[in-house]
Structure formats: C-alpha cells, structure tokens
Amino acid sequence: MTKICAVFGGSRGIGKAVAKLLVQRDYKVAVISRNLDKAKAATEEIGGHLALSCDIAKEEDVQHTFQEIVKNIGNVNYLVNAAGVNRDGLLLRTKKEEILSQLSINLIGSMYTCKVALRGMVQQQRGAIVNIGSIVGHKGNAGQSVYSASKEGLVGFSKSLAKEVARKNIQVNVVAPGFIHTDMTSSIEETSLKQTIPLGRFGEADDVAQAVAFLLSSSYITGHVLVVDGGLQLQI
C-alpha cells in the first residue's frame, strides 16, 4: 500500500527534516504550512509531492487540507504534527492572545488534524501518527509555562488517543525533542546550556526526523514518548 504522509509544519525546522527523510524513504509527502510560498519552496527543495497552506487552529481549514491531499495524492495513512509556536515570557506578563495562540497551534491544532486523519485511517484499518512534543513539557522551564502546558497536554492527548484507536491498527506516539538547532532556538546562547546536556551539544533536526521515521515504521509501538534530547532528561 502507498505510504502517504501529511506533515504539518513541514516547511521548516524539524518538520522539514521529517518531510525530507520520508521522501527519501519512498513516502508520498504533503508539506503543509500556514505560508503557501514556504510550503512550495520546501516541497520543491526536498522533492515532496504536494504543498498546501493551512491554519491548523481552524478545523475547517484542516478538513479542506485533507480533502486536497486525498484528491491529489490519495488517502493519508501517516500523519506528523510538527507545527508549533513559542512565545517565551513570564506568565504574569503573557497576554491572553499569546496564551491562546500557543494552545491553539501546539495542542488544539494537533487535535484537529488527528481527528480528521483518523477518519481515513479507520476505514483503512491502519495508520500511524507522531506528534512533536518537547522535553520542556516534561521538565518545565521558567518563562515557558504556557508552551510547556501545550506540549505536555499533547502527551496526555496522544496517550489517550492511542488507547482509543489501537484496535483499529493505528499507532499514536510522541517525539519529545530537547534543544535542537532550528529557527526557534537560534537566539539561545548555547555555551552554558551545553554543559547541562550529557552529550555536550544541541541536536540537529535530522536527529528528530530519524526518531519520527522509526515510530512511523514500527507496527508495535503506541502510546509512547520517545525523548530525543542528548540525555537532558537524565538531569531531572
């Protein structure tokens, strides 16, 4: 059966690395981003099969996106949720709009994409979903309380969903990266942080992509959180 994967947040960072690796492994990949031009550029660069724009905070947009994927390349049997935003700041200084934005994109948006994707997966009696969380959700970090809540909420959601759909031969897992070289970490001073990471370095987007591809290809792992953080969780 053709392997068709929708990668939300696939135009940059971890999502782009995932999309690129899956193309290399003979998946048909739809690269989805809020910005269509960026989605098209990434798709052309990695040899993807379809570029689409979508605001995952809007369920109607998500539904339309899956309709376009089915129409152009077929039924989705793999889903990766890599779209995410972060607005660092102390909670007392965080605006309502910033709270809602992070929850809508990091958590609720993934709920929407999973809900729509599952309709086709249930019909096919097979499928795999990987949601991208964060080690920060588990260990916490000052100035990232809202981001941490959204990412750890994704863990509880994924574990519960895994139990709901397991008998339909559908796996749901989470990859929780630590400090990875992406646009979101470009402003972080690495020198002092490296000392807290047992492997002594930040990870690369491809390190996370390898973990995602592993979980998508597995037939007997579900409800699992695979941490990719260079051993940072060992310091908790």
Secondary structure, DSSP 8 states (H G I E B T S, - for coil): ---EEEEETTTSHHHHHHHHHHHHTT-EEEEEESSHHHHHHHHHHHT-SEEEE--TTSHHHHHHHHHHHHHHT----EEEE---------GGG--HHHHHHHHIIIIIHHHHHHHHHHHHHHHHT-EEEEEE--HHHHH--TT-HHHHHHHHHHHHHHHHHHHHHGGGTEEEEEEEE-SBSSGGGTTS-HHHHHTTSTT-S-B-HHHHHHHHHHHHH-SS--S-EEEESTTGGGG-
